[in-house]
Amino acid sequence: MKFSLACGDVMPGCVSRFETGDRDLLLQQVATHAAADHGITEITPEVLQAVESRIVAVA
């Protein structure tokens, strides 16, 4: 199973997409992207919840 996230689902206007077979790796990639491209360096519980609620499991 793979996990997918479109950043634009969390940050409107962003075209970055992430997909990997490891959910933790996906979250790491998203955190790196958030810091580099959106200036978000602190992942608050609210940010984490917003991201996790938009992760899609792909068969």
C-alpha positions as CSV (number, residue, x, y, z in Angstrom):
1,M,0.0,0.0,0.0
2,K,1.2,3.5,-0.8
3,F,0.3,6.8,0.9
4,S,-0.2,10.0,-1.0
5,L,-0.6,13.7,-0.1
6,A,-1.2,16.7,-2.3
7,C,0.2,19.7,-0.5
8,G,-2.4,21.9,-2.1
9,D,-5.0,20.1,0.0
10,V,-3.4,21.6,3.1
11,M,-1.8,24.7,1.6
12,P,-4.0,26.0,-1.2
13,G,-2.1,26.9,-4.4
14,C,0.9,24.5,-3.7
15,V,1.3,21.9,-6.5
16,S,3.7,19.6,-4.7
17,R,2.7,16.0,-4.3
18,F,4.1,13.2,-2.2
19,E,3.7,9.4,-2.5
20,T,5.6,6.6,-0.7
21,G,5.0,3.2,0.8
22,D,6.0,4.4,4.2
23,R,3.6,6.7,6.1
24,D,6.4,8.0,8.4
25,L,8.7,8.7,5.4
26,L,5.8,10.6,3.8
27,L,5.4,12.8,6.9
28,Q,9.2,13.4,6.9
29,Q,9.1,14.5,3.3
30,V,6.1,16.8,3.9
31,A,7.9,18.3,7.0
32,T,11.0,19.0,4.9
33,H,8.9,20.6,2.2
34,A,6.9,22.7,4.6
35,A,10.1,24.1,6.1
36,A,11.8,24.8,2.8
37,D,8.9,26.0,0.7
38,H,6.4,27.4,3.2
39,G,8.6,28.5,6.1
40,I,6.8,26.2,8.5
41,T,9.5,24.9,10.9
42,E,7.3,24.0,13.9
43,I,4.8,21.1,13.3
44,T,2.1,21.8,15.8
45,P,-0.5,19.3,16.6
46,E,-3.0,21.3,14.5
47,V,-0.7,21.2,11.5
48,L,0.0,17.5,11.9
49,Q,-3.8,16.8,12.2
50,A,-4.4,18.8,9.0
51,V,-1.8,16.9,7.1
52,E,-2.7,13.5,8.4
53,S,-6.4,14.0,7.7
54,R,-5.5,14.5,4.0
55,I,-3.2,11.5,3.5
56,V,-4.8,9.0,1.1
57,A,-4.1,5.3,1.1
58,V,-3.5,4.1,-2.5
59,A,-3.8,0.4,-3.2
